[in-house]
Amino acid sequence: MQLLMTLAFNPEPLVLQSFPSDEGWPFAKYLGACGRMVAVNYVGEELWSFYHAPWEKRVDLAKQLMDIAEQLTNNDFDFALYLLDVSFDNFAVGPRDGKVIVVDAENVVVADKRLIKQNKPENYDVWYESKFEECDKEACLSFSKDMLCSRVTVDHNYYAICQNLLSRYATWRGSRGGLLHDPPAHIAKDGQLEAMLEECANPKKRYGRFAAAKELREYLTQLSGTAR
């Protein structure tokens, strides 16, 4: 009964305990819970504090965010953890190691890919593309929990990170442009970064977001290496 109540009202404790930070998952460390209140360790300032950080720092944070999107989508455990509330205040940055952490695990959908493959719901093996919807509010996301839990291959996390945190569509506290706003002149002139962010957030090609997310991770890794 306690387990069912926890799942119904606040799944966060179960997510944090099932996917612990000690085992490499990008969540805050679970300390305990009382009712709907969950205690986690302090992991640092919210991501928004770095919105105007030097370009090299923002590139590193963006790379980590895309790495998180990949880890939560594809991992050795065959669980996909889809982030449903992606905003600048739901991520934090460690003061010592600069590591990006998800601080809101309440709005996470966990999909068991092995179970999906076993049960074979309709179109389970067809790649699912999240639908882009531009809106005038902060941290907008369009998703279907039924689809997230019935497909093996889903681009939701890439979509959520790119649209709400990295691309020109990202809007937060009156600012628009995302974490990678105002790149250096040579990067802006090149146009690659802008094109990848656009395709990742609002793809024009079929399955374009999957390819763009991969290319964006590689590009940011290259930029991070150059900056060091």
C-alpha positions as CSV (number, residue, x, y, z in Angstrom):
1,M,0.0,0.0,0.0
2,Q,2.8,2.4,0.9
3,L,4.5,1.7,-2.5
4,L,1.3,2.4,-4.4
5,M,0.7,5.6,-2.5
6,T,4.2,6.8,-3.2
7,L,3.8,6.0,-6.9
8,A,0.4,7.8,-7.0
9,F,1.5,11.0,-5.2
10,N,5.2,11.4,-5.7
11,P,7.4,8.9,-7.6
12,E,10.5,10.9,-6.9
13,P,11.8,8.8,-3.9
14,L,11.5,5.7,-6.0
15,V,13.3,7.2,-8.9
16,L,16.2,8.5,-6.8
17,Q,16.6,5.2,-5.0
18,S,16.3,3.1,-8.1
19,F,18.7,5.2,-10.1
20,P,21.1,6.4,-7.4
21,S,23.8,9.1,-8.0
22,D,26.3,6.7,-6.4
23,E,25.9,4.5,-9.5
24,G,26.5,7.3,-12.0
25,W,22.9,8.5,-12.5
26,P,22.6,12.3,-12.9
27,F,20.3,12.8,-9.9
28,A,20.7,14.4,-6.5
29,K,21.6,12.0,-3.7
30,Y,18.5,10.8,-1.8
31,L,18.6,11.4,1.9
32,G,15.0,10.5,3.0
33,A,11.4,11.5,2.8
34,C,8.5,12.5,4.9
35,G,5.1,12.3,3.2
36,R,5.4,14.1,-0.1
37,M,8.6,16.0,1.1
38,V,11.8,14.6,-0.3
39,A,15.3,15.4,1.2
40,V,18.3,15.4,-1.2
41,N,21.8,16.6,-0.8
42,Y,22.7,20.2,-1.9
43,V,24.3,19.9,-5.3
44,G,24.9,23.6,-6.2
45,E,23.4,26.6,-7.9
46,E,20.6,26.2,-10.4
47,L,21.5,26.1,-14.0
48,W,20.0,29.6,-14.6
49,S,22.8,31.1,-12.6
50,F,25.1,30.2,-15.5
51,Y,23.0,31.8,-18.3
52,H,25.5,34.6,-18.6
53,A,28.7,32.6,-17.8
54,P,31.7,32.7,-20.2
55,W,31.1,30.9,-23.5
56,E,33.5,28.0,-22.6
57,K,31.5,27.2,-19.4
58,R,28.2,27.3,-21.2
59,V,29.5,24.9,-23.9
60,D,30.6,22.5,-21.1
61,L,27.2,22.7,-19.4
62,A,25.4,22.2,-22.7
63,K,27.5,19.1,-23.5
64,Q,26.7,17.7,-20.1
65,L,23.0,18.3,-20.7
66,M,23.1,16.4,-24.0
67,D,25.1,13.6,-22.3
68,I,22.3,13.4,-19.7
69,A,19.7,13.2,-22.4
70,E,21.6,10.4,-24.0
71,Q,22.2,8.5,-20.7
72,L,18.5,8.7,-19.7
73,T,17.4,7.5,-23.1
74,N,19.9,4.8,-23.9
75,N,21.7,2.8,-21.2
76,D,22.8,-0.7,-20.4
77,F,19.9,-1.3,-18.1
78,D,17.3,-0.8,-20.9
79,F,15.3,1.7,-18.9
80,A,14.4,5.0,-20.5
81,L,13.8,7.9,-18.1
82,Y,11.9,10.7,-19.8
83,L,12.1,14.2,-18.3
84,L,8.7,15.9,-18.4
85,D,9.5,19.2,-16.6
86,V,12.7,20.6,-18.2
87,S,13.6,24.1,-17.1
88,F,16.6,26.1,-15.9
89,D,15.6,25.6,-12.2
90,N,15.3,21.9,-12.4
91,F,19.0,21.4,-13.0
92,A,21.9,22.4,-10.8
93,V,25.7,22.7,-11.2
94,G,28.1,21.3,-8.6
95,P,30.3,24.0,-7.0
96,R,33.5,21.8,-7.0
97,D,33.2,19.5,-10.0
98,G,30.9,21.6,-12.2
99,K,28.8,18.5,-12.8
100,V,25.2,19.1,-14.0
101,I,22.6,17.3,-11.9
102,V,18.8,16.8,-12.3
103,V,17.2,18.1,-9.1
104,D,13.6,17.4,-10.0
105,A,13.0,13.7,-10.3
106,E,9.2,14.0,-9.5
107,N,8.3,14.6,-13.2
108,V,10.0,11.6,-14.7
109,V,8.4,8.8,-16.6
110,V,10.3,5.5,-16.5
111,A,9.9,3.1,-19.4
112,D,11.1,-0.5,-19.3
113,K,12.3,-1.1,-22.8
114,R,12.7,-4.9,-22.2
115,L,9.0,-5.1,-21.2
116,I,8.0,-3.1,-24.2
117,K,9.9,-5.5,-26.5
118,Q,8.3,-8.4,-24.7
119,N,4.7,-7.2,-24.8
120,K,5.1,-5.7,-28.3
121,P,2.4,-3.0,-28.3
122,E,1.3,-1.6,-31.6
123,N,4.2,0.1,-33.5
124,Y,6.5,-0.5,-30.5
125,D,9.5,-0.8,-32.8
126,V,8.7,2.3,-34.9
127,W,10.9,5.3,-33.9
128,Y,8.8,7.9,-32.1
129,E,9.4,11.6,-32.9
130,S,8.2,14.2,-30.3
131,K,6.0,16.9,-31.8
132,F,7.5,20.4,-31.7
133,E,5.0,23.1,-30.6
134,E,6.2,26.7,-30.2
135,C,4.4,28.6,-27.4
136,D,4.7,31.9,-25.7
137,K,5.1,30.4,-22.2
138,E,8.2,29.2,-20.3
139,A,9.4,25.6,-20.4
140,C,6.7,24.3,-22.8
141,L,6.8,20.6,-23.8
142,S,4.4,18.4,-25.8
143,F,4.4,14.7,-25.0
144,S,2.2,11.7,-24.6
145,K,2.9,9.4,-21.7
146,D,1.2,6.5,-23.6
147,M,3.7,6.9,-26.5
148,L,6.7,7.2,-24.2
149,C,5.8,4.0,-22.5
150,S,5.0,2.0,-25.6
151,R,7.9,2.7,-28.0
152,V,11.5,1.4,-27.7
153,T,13.1,4.4,-29.5
154,V,12.0,7.9,-28.5
155,D,13.6,11.3,-29.0
156,H,11.8,13.1,-26.1
157,N,14.8,13.9,-24.0
158,Y,16.7,15.4,-26.9
159,Y,13.7,17.4,-27.8
160,A,13.2,18.6,-24.2
161,I,16.8,19.6,-23.6
162,C,17.2,21.3,-27.0
163,Q,14.0,23.2,-27.0
164,N,13.8,24.3,-23.4
165,L,17.5,24.8,-22.5
166,L,19.8,25.2,-25.5
167,S,18.0,26.5,-28.6
168,R,16.6,29.9,-29.6
169,Y,13.2,28.6,-28.5
170,A,14.3,28.4,-24.8
171,T,12.5,31.0,-22.7
172,W,13.1,31.6,-19.0
173,R,12.5,34.6,-16.8
174,G,12.1,37.0,-19.6
175,S,15.2,35.8,-21.5
176,R,15.1,34.0,-24.8
177,G,17.9,32.3,-26.7
178,G,18.9,29.3,-24.6
179,L,22.2,28.5,-22.8
180,L,24.1,28.7,-26.1
181,H,23.1,32.3,-26.9
182,D,25.5,34.8,-28.4
183,P,28.2,32.3,-29.6
184,P,31.6,33.7,-30.7
185,A,31.7,35.3,-34.1
186,H,33.5,32.5,-35.9
187,I,31.0,29.9,-34.6
188,A,28.0,32.1,-35.4
189,K,29.4,32.7,-38.9
190,D,30.0,29.0,-39.5
191,G,26.3,28.2,-38.9
192,Q,26.8,24.6,-37.8
193,L,25.7,25.1,-34.2
194,E,22.6,27.0,-35.1
195,A,21.6,24.4,-37.7
196,M,22.0,21.5,-35.3
197,L,20.1,23.2,-32.5
198,E,17.3,24.1,-34.9
199,E,17.0,20.5,-36.1
200,C,17.2,19.1,-32.6
201,A,14.4,21.4,-31.3
202,N,12.3,21.7,-34.5
203,P,13.3,19.0,-37.0
204,K,12.5,19.4,-40.7
205,K,13.6,15.9,-41.7
206,R,12.1,12.6,-40.7
207,Y,14.0,11.3,-37.7
208,G,16.1,14.5,-38.0
209,R,16.2,15.0,-34.2
210,F,18.0,11.7,-33.6
211,A,20.8,12.6,-36.0
212,A,21.0,16.2,-34.9
213,A,21.3,15.2,-31.2
214,K,24.2,12.9,-32.0
215,E,25.9,15.5,-34.1
216,L,25.3,18.2,-31.5
217,R,26.9,16.0,-28.7
218,E,30.0,15.4,-30.9
219,Y,30.2,19.1,-31.8
220,L,30.0,20.2,-28.2
221,T,32.6,17.6,-27.2
222,Q,34.9,19.0,-29.8
223,L,34.3,22.6,-28.7
224,S,34.9,21.6,-25.0
225,G,38.2,20.0,-25.9
226,T,39.3,23.0,-27.8
227,A,38.4,25.3,-25.0
228,R,40.6,23.5,-22.5
